[in-house]
Amino acid sequence: MAKFVVAVDGPAGSGKSSVSKAAASSLGFDYLDTGAGYRAFTLHAMRNPDMSLEGLLANFEYRISLEPMNQRVDLSDEDVTVEIRSAEVAGRVSEFARQQQVRELQLVDAQSRIAASTAPGIVVEGRDITTVVAPDAQVRVLLTASEEVRLARRAGEQTESRETLTGRDASDSKVVDFFKPAPGVVVLDTTELSFEQSVSELVRLIREGGYVG
């Protein structure tokens, strides 16, 4: 396992991806976006509408780089980094993310990537990271923001509508509670923080958690 693991949970639009990525880059850490795995699987399913869930799982070939500022996602040797961020994929990702078999696949995949990291540390972000994927991480953070701020951020990115974001929250919260921190998890509310302030706060929490590199 990487020398230092940082687990970051949070709802859509909270800023966890961009903040985690920037914090990892500033510390020389690897970065793993577990949500990209669910998005890649969703795209895989959309491209194979007649295939059973078992067939989709058996034929899912997915790779992701761990470089925070140069993330690439491949699906069966095809670069789908941009395509998995489409509104069409975002609108259906919860449909597959709540499937237990898919969640188990992604859990094993994420843990294997954490173990394979050779950087001084790795920031892993997504949902149920602090409780399921990396419950023993040295630093565990629930990164959140008000619904209004999260919607504004998504609107700025032009990736998800209000209906899509709130729908994802409602659907995913039936599987994992990403609004309430588990014991030992620190809450980082970015509602009133700029992007730079949010990154600085996460880096501060990482250093307070014991990282001295």
Kinemage of the C-alpha trace (Angstrom):
@kinemage 1
@onewidth
@group {chain A} dominant
@subgroup {mainchain}
@vectorlist {calphas} color= white
{ca met a 1} P 0.000 0.000 0.000
{ca ala a 2} L 1.082 3.576 -0.593
{ca lys a 3} L 2.871 5.126 2.376
{ca phe a 4} L 0.024 7.541 3.092
{ca val a 5} L -3.649 7.164 2.124
{ca val a 6} L -6.183 9.985 2.106
{ca ala a 7} L -9.841 8.986 1.701
{ca val a 8} L -12.288 11.652 0.515
{ca asp a 9} L -16.059 11.163 0.385
{ca gly a 10} L -18.753 13.602 -0.640
{ca pro a 11} L -21.825 14.269 -2.771
{ca ala a 12} L -21.805 15.369 -6.409
{ca gly a 13} L -20.708 18.967 -6.914
{ca ser a 14} L -19.001 19.233 -3.543
{ca gly a 15} L -15.664 19.853 -5.239
{ca lys a 16} L -14.108 16.610 -4.071
{ca ser a 17} L -12.625 15.695 -7.466
{ca ser a 18} L -10.982 19.009 -8.303
{ca val a 19} L -9.891 19.675 -4.716
{ca ser a 20} L -8.540 16.145 -4.220
{ca lys a 21} L -6.699 16.300 -7.524
{ca ala a 22} L -5.028 19.619 -6.724
{ca ala a 23} L -4.106 18.548 -3.192
{ca ala a 24} L -2.570 15.324 -4.499
{ca ser a 25} L -0.583 17.242 -7.098
{ca ser a 26} L 0.762 19.727 -4.559
{ca leu a 27} L 1.980 16.893 -2.308
{ca gly a 28} L 3.378 14.680 -5.062
{ca phe a 29} L 0.714 12.044 -4.355
{ca asp a 30} L -1.100 9.741 -6.736
{ca tyr a 31} L -4.813 10.379 -7.247
{ca leu a 32} L -7.646 7.899 -7.767
{ca asp a 33} L -11.112 8.983 -8.871
{ca thr a 34} L -13.260 5.931 -8.113
{ca gly a 35} L -16.266 7.588 -9.714
{ca ala a 36} L -14.524 7.270 -13.077
{ca gly a 37} L -14.775 3.499 -12.721
{ca tyr a 38} L -18.534 3.672 -12.265
{ca arg a 39} L -18.824 6.066 -15.182
{ca ala a 40} L -16.732 3.794 -17.381
{ca phe a 41} L -18.911 0.818 -16.458
{ca thr a 42} L -22.021 2.872 -17.236
{ca leu a 43} L -20.663 3.757 -20.672
{ca his a 44} L -19.805 0.084 -21.211
{ca ala a 45} L -23.399 -0.865 -20.351
{ca met a 46} L -24.833 1.850 -22.590
{ca arg a 47} L -22.797 0.529 -25.493
{ca asn a 48} L -23.986 -3.032 -24.852
{ca pro a 49} L -27.707 -2.647 -24.045
{ca asp a 50} L -28.553 -6.287 -24.747
{ca met a 51} L -25.881 -7.733 -22.467
{ca ser a 52} L -26.778 -9.083 -19.013
{ca leu a 53} L -25.181 -7.629 -15.889
{ca glu a 54} L -23.066 -10.767 -15.571
{ca gly a 55} L -21.933 -10.380 -19.167
{ca leu a 56} L -21.131 -6.714 -18.652
{ca leu a 57} L -19.043 -7.530 -15.596
{ca ala a 58} L -17.194 -10.322 -17.373
{ca asn a 59} L -16.337 -8.127 -20.365
{ca phe a 60} L -15.450 -4.922 -18.555
{ca glu a 61} L -11.892 -3.866 -19.427
{ca tyr a 62} L -10.995 -0.615 -17.753
{ca arg a 63} L -7.803 1.281 -16.931
{ca ile a 64} L -7.175 4.608 -15.231
{ca ser a 65} L -3.995 6.575 -14.690
{ca leu a 66} L -3.096 7.784 -11.202
{ca glu a 67} L -1.476 11.061 -12.269
{ca pro a 68} L -3.551 13.840 -10.666
{ca met a 69} L -3.190 16.355 -13.480
{ca asn a 70} L -3.063 13.914 -16.372
{ca gln a 71} L -5.904 11.513 -15.745
{ca arg a 72} L -6.740 9.118 -18.564
{ca val a 73} L -9.491 6.522 -18.561
{ca asp a 74} L -9.481 3.671 -21.078
{ca leu a 75} L -12.359 1.335 -21.858
{ca ser a 76} L -11.195 -1.684 -23.869
{ca asp a 77} L -8.103 0.253 -25.016
{ca glu a 78} L -10.172 3.272 -26.094
{ca asp a 79} L -9.614 6.641 -24.445
{ca val a 80} L -12.994 7.599 -22.951
{ca thr a 81} L -11.738 10.261 -20.534
{ca val a 82} L -14.021 12.916 -22.003
{ca glu a 83} L -16.965 10.693 -22.934
{ca ile a 84} L -17.544 9.379 -19.410
{ca arg a 85} L -18.155 12.973 -18.259
{ca ser a 86} L -21.085 13.450 -20.636
{ca ala a 87} L -24.570 14.302 -19.397
{ca glu a 88} L -25.838 11.013 -20.835
{ca val a 89} L -23.471 8.974 -18.692
{ca ala a 90} L -24.077 11.169 -15.640
{ca gly a 91} L -27.804 10.616 -16.012
{ca arg a 92} L -27.463 6.839 -15.773
{ca val a 93} L -24.463 6.207 -13.542
{ca ser a 94} L -26.532 5.739 -10.372
{ca glu a 95} L -28.481 2.986 -12.099
{ca phe a 96} L -25.343 0.850 -12.152
{ca ala a 97} L -23.503 2.273 -9.130
{ca arg a 98} L -26.182 0.932 -6.805
{ca gln a 99} L -25.816 -2.633 -8.140
{ca gln a 100} L -24.032 -4.671 -5.465
{ca gln a 101} L -22.001 -6.698 -7.981
{ca val a 102} L -20.758 -3.526 -9.625
{ca arg a 103} L -19.887 -1.987 -6.259
{ca glu a 104} L -17.946 -5.094 -5.256
{ca leu a 105} L -16.028 -5.007 -8.541
{ca gln a 106} L -15.122 -1.360 -8.033
{ca leu a 107} L -14.155 -1.974 -4.394
{ca val a 108} L -11.636 -4.647 -5.359
{ca asp a 109} L -10.361 -2.531 -8.249
{ca ala a 110} L -9.858 0.561 -6.074
{ca gln a 111} L -8.088 -1.355 -3.320
{ca ser a 112} L -5.747 -2.983 -5.842
{ca arg a 113} L -4.854 0.419 -7.309
{ca ile a 114} L -4.196 1.839 -3.844
{ca ala a 115} L -1.910 -1.102 -3.115
{ca ala a 116} L -0.086 -0.656 -6.425
{ca ser a 117} L 0.632 3.040 -5.906
{ca thr a 118} L 4.345 3.822 -5.671
{ca ala a 119} L 4.002 7.529 -4.810
{ca pro a 120} L 4.599 8.779 -1.249
{ca gly a 121} L 0.827 8.795 -0.840
{ca ile a 122} L -2.467 8.618 -2.683
{ca val a 123} L -5.681 10.602 -2.474
{ca val a 124} L -8.701 8.409 -3.176
{ca glu a 125} L -12.035 10.114 -3.721
{ca gly a 126} L -15.588 9.098 -4.500
{ca arg a 127} L -18.413 7.755 -2.375
{ca asp a 128} L -18.132 5.272 0.526
{ca ile a 129} L -14.351 5.710 0.366
{ca thr a 130} L -13.932 6.512 4.062
{ca thr a 131} L -16.062 3.573 5.202
{ca val a 132} L -15.681 0.780 2.626
{ca val a 133} L -12.825 1.355 0.176
{ca ala a 134} L -10.199 2.763 2.552
{ca pro a 135} L -11.559 2.681 6.125
{ca asp a 136} L -8.002 2.471 7.521
{ca ala a 137} L -6.706 5.529 5.650
{ca gln a 138} L -4.533 7.832 7.742
{ca val a 139} L -6.789 10.762 6.821
{ca arg a 140} L -10.518 10.450 6.131
{ca val a 141} L -12.491 13.484 4.997
{ca leu a 142} L -16.119 14.148 4.107
{ca leu a 143} L -15.917 17.065 1.677
{ca thr a 144} L -19.273 18.758 1.255
{ca ala a 145} L -21.050 21.998 0.377
{ca ser a 146} L -24.586 23.355 0.383
{ca glu a 147} L -26.938 22.150 -2.345
{ca glu a 148} L -27.102 25.645 -3.851
{ca val a 149} L -23.310 25.844 -4.161
{ca arg a 150} L -23.052 22.333 -5.537
{ca leu a 151} L -25.676 23.080 -8.185
{ca ala a 152} L -23.901 26.313 -9.139
{ca arg a 153} L -20.603 24.468 -9.533
{ca arg a 154} L -22.176 21.820 -11.740
{ca ala a 155} L -23.873 24.512 -13.813
{ca gly a 156} L -20.496 26.187 -14.296
{ca glu a 157} L -19.042 22.909 -15.524
{ca gln a 158} L -22.097 22.414 -17.786
{ca thr a 159} L -22.110 18.700 -17.004
{ca glu a 160} L -25.253 18.119 -14.942
{ca ser a 161} L -28.643 19.734 -14.522
{ca arg a 162} L -30.350 20.316 -11.180
{ca glu a 163} L -32.557 17.286 -11.840
{ca thr a 164} L -29.592 15.046 -12.621
{ca leu a 165} L -27.564 16.091 -9.583
{ca thr a 166} L -30.408 15.882 -7.062
{ca gly a 167} L -31.537 12.632 -8.629
{ca arg a 168} L -28.072 11.127 -8.253
{ca asp a 169} L -27.910 12.240 -4.640
{ca ala a 170} L -31.303 10.723 -3.871
{ca ser a 171} L -30.524 7.455 -5.628
{ca asp a 172} L -27.004 7.011 -4.304
{ca ser a 173} L -27.947 7.952 -0.749
{ca lys a 174} L -30.096 4.818 -0.635
{ca val a 175} L -26.868 2.812 -0.897
{ca val a 176} L -24.400 4.951 1.067
{ca asp a 177} L -24.905 7.942 3.364
{ca phe a 178} L -22.456 10.519 2.024
{ca phe a 179} L -23.927 13.442 3.946
{ca lys a 180} L -23.079 12.227 7.457
{ca pro a 181} L -19.476 11.490 8.477
{ca ala a 182} L -18.632 8.102 9.950
{ca pro a 183} L -16.773 8.060 13.288
{ca gly a 184} L -13.268 9.466 12.838
{ca val a 185} L -14.094 11.240 9.573
{ca val a 186} L -13.419 15.002 9.429
{ca val a 187} L -15.957 17.251 7.692
{ca leu a 188} L -14.605 19.843 5.257
{ca asp a 189} L -17.439 22.168 4.227
{ca thr a 190} L -16.398 24.202 1.177
{ca thr a 191} L -19.592 26.262 0.900
{ca glu a 192} L -17.867 29.488 1.909
{ca leu a 193} L -14.409 28.593 0.604
{ca ser a 194} L -12.755 29.411 -2.699
{ca phe a 195} L -11.161 26.607 -4.659
{ca glu a 196} L -7.694 27.596 -3.457
{ca gln a 197} L -8.859 27.752 0.157
{ca ser a 198} L -10.483 24.334 -0.154
{ca val a 199} L -7.254 22.825 -1.471
{ca ser a 200} L -5.245 24.459 1.315
{ca glu a 201} L -7.643 23.109 3.932
{ca leu a 202} L -7.384 19.564 2.598
{ca val a 203} L -3.581 19.781 2.510
{ca arg a 204} L -3.663 21.092 6.074
{ca leu a 205} L -5.790 18.140 7.194
{ca ile a 206} L -3.383 15.744 5.487
{ca arg a 207} L -0.405 17.259 7.274
{ca glu a 208} L -2.266 17.321 10.580
{ca gly a 209} L -3.055 13.667 9.974
{ca gly a 210} L 0.632 12.822 10.082
{ca tyr a 211} L 2.093 13.377 6.624
{ca val a 212} L 5.456 15.130 6.929
{ca gly a 213} L 6.853 14.793 3.403
